[in-house]
Amino acid sequence: MRYLVLVATVLLHTGHARAESSPAQGELLQLRIASDLVPSPVAVDVLVPPGYEEFTDPVPLFLWLHGGTSGKDVLGKHIRPFVERAWAKQDLIPCVVVAPVTGASFFIDWHDRTHQWDTFITGPMLADIRSRFNVMQDRAGTVIGGSSFGGQGALRVAFRHPEMFTAVAAMAPGFPAVIKLEDWDISYFGEEVLIDHAARFGDPVDRAFWRKTHPPTMVIDDHDRLRSSGLQILIEVGDEDANGNFRSAELLHRLLFDAAIEHDYHLHRGAAHVGRSKQWRFPEVFRFLSRTLDPPVDEDPVAERHRLKATQRGRYKPRTTNELPLTPVTFDHPK
């Protein structure tokens, strides 16, 4: 009898593991969208959730911007397993995931006007997707995210158009951790990279243009608009990111905090830029986006009682800008 129970238990666990490792698959579609704004046609990969054809109500639209590669097959080969696992575990609500293949676009309208990726993504591409698929047509049903190069791109697009998206999620966003252009150390870039930057940012770099496309200075210069827009923001990064992107994320977090712009900030201990930490970081990102797409309609009674008590005792003060002293503290470097 013990043997039979043991066998049954093993079979149950094996079946459970198999079900977890092979969630129901969505359908991957590969579109081509023509436009005069960018080199055309643009490859746009789309992943629709299982059972999509049977949905009567429109589902949310999730734009995903790829990292520092060409973007080819990123959705199908790298992001799809995380998305489908999240759908199966209800970490991500059913949605249509759209990933344009943009190359080294920086997801901006280039200084020389030869590539206008920001305008393409938020204009013709978004309109085309909304016309082809049963997705929500408004801001409340539209979110954007990305990792690394795509994390900075998601911030750039969302900060420029905060009224178009209900939320932005930036995983390990890779922008320079500086506020002034002259503080950006470009010594490790090759000559070919600097030549490419000339098309994107001007030759010499147009400082005003760079400032308008740099996430930290976008917060500084447009904080009132970002705050009033209600854009939900998540920034996350690992503290062992070999690219040093934790510096970028920390800088942005401090600026958002001082500007009283609500946001989520996750510094993951022991997490690297790539690798196994993504197994638990992606679900957190997806749960954040799901909460913004399907927020609770009622106040949390426990939290409200606590806030009322804190108010009565004089502990509670509404969030304001620049709450903390700006005097820097200098620490000795660890050996």
Secondary structure in CASP SS format (residue, H / E / C, confidence):
PFRMAT SS
TARGET T0000
AUTHOR 0000-0000-0000
METHOD secondary structure of the structure
MODEL  1
M C 1.00
R H 1.00
Y H 1.00
L H 1.00
V H 1.00
L H 1.00
V H 1.00
A H 1.00
T H 1.00
V H 1.00
L H 1.00
L H 1.00
H H 1.00
T H 1.00
G H 1.00
H H 1.00
A H 1.00
R H 1.00
A H 1.00
E H 1.00
S H 1.00
S C 1.00
P C 1.00
A C 1.00
Q C 1.00
G C 1.00
E E 1.00
L E 1.00
L E 1.00
Q E 1.00
L E 1.00
R E 1.00
I E 1.00
A C 1.00
S C 1.00
D C 1.00
L C 1.00
V C 1.00
P C 1.00
S C 1.00
P C 1.00
V E 1.00
A E 1.00
V E 1.00
D E 1.00
V E 1.00
L E 1.00
V E 1.00
P C 1.00
P C 1.00
G C 1.00
Y H 1.00
E H 1.00
E H 1.00
F C 1.00
T C 1.00
D C 1.00
P C 1.00
V E 1.00
P C 1.00
L E 1.00
F E 1.00
L E 1.00
W E 1.00
L E 1.00
H C 1.00
G C 1.00
G C 1.00
T C 1.00
S C 1.00
G C 1.00
K C 1.00
D C 1.00
V H 1.00
L H 1.00
G H 1.00
K H 1.00
H H 1.00
I H 1.00
R H 1.00
P H 1.00
F H 1.00
V H 1.00
E H 1.00
R H 1.00
A H 1.00
W H 1.00
A H 1.00
K H 1.00
Q C 1.00
D C 1.00
L C 1.00
I C 1.00
P C 1.00
C C 1.00
V E 1.00
V E 1.00
V E 1.00
A E 1.00
P E 1.00
V C 1.00
T C 1.00
G C 1.00
A C 1.00
S C 1.00
F C 1.00
F C 1.00
I C 1.00
D E 1.00
W C 1.00
H C 1.00
D C 1.00
R C 1.00
T C 1.00
H C 1.00
Q E 1.00
W H 1.00
D H 1.00
T H 1.00
F H 1.00
I H 1.00
T H 1.00
G H 1.00
P H 1.00
M H 1.00
L H 1.00
A H 1.00
D H 1.00
I H 1.00
R H 1.00
S H 1.00
R H 1.00
F C 1.00
N C 1.00
V E 1.00
M C 1.00
Q C 1.00
D C 1.00
R H 1.00
A H 1.00
G H 1.00
T E 1.00
V E 1.00
I E 1.00
G E 1.00
G E 1.00
S E 1.00
S C 1.00
F H 1.00
G H 1.00
G H 1.00
Q H 1.00
G H 1.00
A H 1.00
L H 1.00
R H 1.00
V H 1.00
A H 1.00
F H 1.00
R H 1.00
H C 1.00
P C 1.00
E C 1.00
M C 1.00
F C 1.00
T C 1.00
A E 1.00
V E 1.00
A E 1.00
A E 1.00
M E 1.00
A C 1.00
P C 1.00
G C 1.00
F C 1.00
P C 1.00
A C 1.00
V C 1.00
I C 1.00
K C 1.00
L H 1.00
E H 1.00
D H 1.00
W C 1.00
D C 1.00
I C 1.00
S C 1.00
Y C 1.00
F C 1.00
G C 1.00
E H 1.00
E H 1.00
V H 1.00
L H 1.00
I H 1.00
D H 1.00
H H 1.00
A H 1.00
A H 1.00
R H 1.00
F H 1.00
G C 1.00
D C 1.00
P C 1.00
V C 1.00
D C 1.00
R H 1.00
A H 1.00
F H 1.00
W H 1.00
R H 1.00
K H 1.00
T H 1.00
H C 1.00
P H 1.00
P H 1.00
T H 1.00
M H 1.00
V H 1.00
I H 1.00
D H 1.00
D C 1.00
H H 1.00
D H 1.00
R H 1.00
L H 1.00
R H 1.00
S H 1.00
S H 1.00
G C 1.00
L C 1.00
Q E 1.00
I E 1.00
L E 1.00
I E 1.00
E E 1.00
V E 1.00
G E 1.00
D C 1.00
E C 1.00
D C 1.00
A C 1.00
N C 1.00
G C 1.00
N H 1.00
F H 1.00
R H 1.00
S H 1.00
A H 1.00
E H 1.00
L H 1.00
L H 1.00
H H 1.00
R H 1.00
L H 1.00
L H 1.00
F H 1.00
D H 1.00
A C 1.00
A C 1.00
I C 1.00
E C 1.00
H C 1.00
D E 1.00
Y E 1.00
H E 1.00
L E 1.00
H E 1.00
R C 1.00
G C 1.00
A C 1.00
A C 1.00
H C 1.00
V C 1.00
G C 1.00
R C 1.00
S C 1.00
K H 1.00
Q H 1.00
W H 1.00
R H 1.00
F H 1.00
P H 1.00
E H 1.00
V H 1.00
F H 1.00
R H 1.00
F H 1.00
L H 1.00
S H 1.00
R H 1.00
T H 1.00
L H 1.00
D C 1.00
P C 1.00
P C 1.00
V C 1.00
D C 1.00
E C 1.00
D C 1.00
P H 1.00
V H 1.00
A H 1.00
E H 1.00
R H 1.00
H H 1.00
R H 1.00
L H 1.00
K H 1.00
A H 1.00
T H 1.00
Q H 1.00
R C 1.00
G C 1.00
R C 1.00
Y C 1.00
K C 1.00
P C 1.00
R C 1.00
T C 1.00
T C 1.00
N C 1.00
E C 1.00
L C 1.00
P C 1.00
L C 1.00
T C 1.00
P C 1.00
V C 1.00
T C 1.00
F C 1.00
D C 1.00
H C 1.00
P C 1.00
K C 1.00
END
